[in-house]
Amino acid sequence: MDTSLKFRSVILKFSRMLSDEINTLLLEHQLNYSLWQVLHYIQQHQPCTSTEIAEYLNISRPSIAKRIQPLLKLQAVSQHSEADRRVRILRLTDSGQQLVIQCMDKIDQLEQELLEQSSDTDIQLSIKLIHQLTQQLQHKKSGIHHEH
């Protein structure tokens, strides 16, 4: 089997399995991985807009709007209008901040369990490789990378 095909298959399988596991962990909080990604971004970059979140997660603005609605319903996020009424500023509420902390603890614990058998060197090399591949994809998407 071609190494690149094997690599892609392994990465995609791991990504699906990790997402499923995170979904299971978040279920009791009425969240899923997609909602968690939005919450986590807001926590890291607040105040922010849905456009910023969409760009970071590489998904459409309507997809973000669909994800923000349940977070508003859970009262985890607050939304405020700017002078330009089309722009909504998002922040975590106090309960949203607590929710992020609770979920982060669970996800961190899962990560520690998954990595406990791996050496620090293997972990650092894996992180480096994934960062390199991510940067290549970002450059390719933005039109900076013109090879082939």
PETAFEN-V459484 format. One record per backbone hydrogen bond with DSSP energy under -1.0 kcal/mol. CO is the residue of the C=O (numbers start at 1). NH is the residue of the N-H. If there is no record, write none. Layout:
BEGIN
co;nh
CO;NH
CO;NH
END
This chain:
BEGIN
co;nh
2;6
3;7
4;8
5;9
6;10
7;11
8;12
9;13
10;14
11;15
12;16
13;17
14;18
15;19
16;20
17;21
18;22
19;23
20;24
21;25
22;26
23;27
26;29
26;31
27;30
32;36
33;37
34;38
35;39
36;40
37;41
38;42
39;43
40;44
41;45
42;46
48;90
49;53
50;54
51;55
52;56
53;57
54;59
60;64
61;65
62;66
63;67
64;68
65;69
68;72
69;73
70;74
71;76
71;77
72;75
76;93
78;91
80;89
84;87
87;82
89;80
90;48
91;78
93;97
94;98
95;99
96;100
97;101
98;102
99;103
100;104
101;105
102;106
103;107
104;108
105;109
106;110
107;111
108;112
109;113
110;114
111;115
112;116
115;118
119;123
120;124
121;125
122;126
123;127
124;128
125;129
126;130
127;131
128;132
129;133
130;134
131;135
132;136
133;137
134;138
135;139
136;140
137;141
138;142
139;144
139;145
END
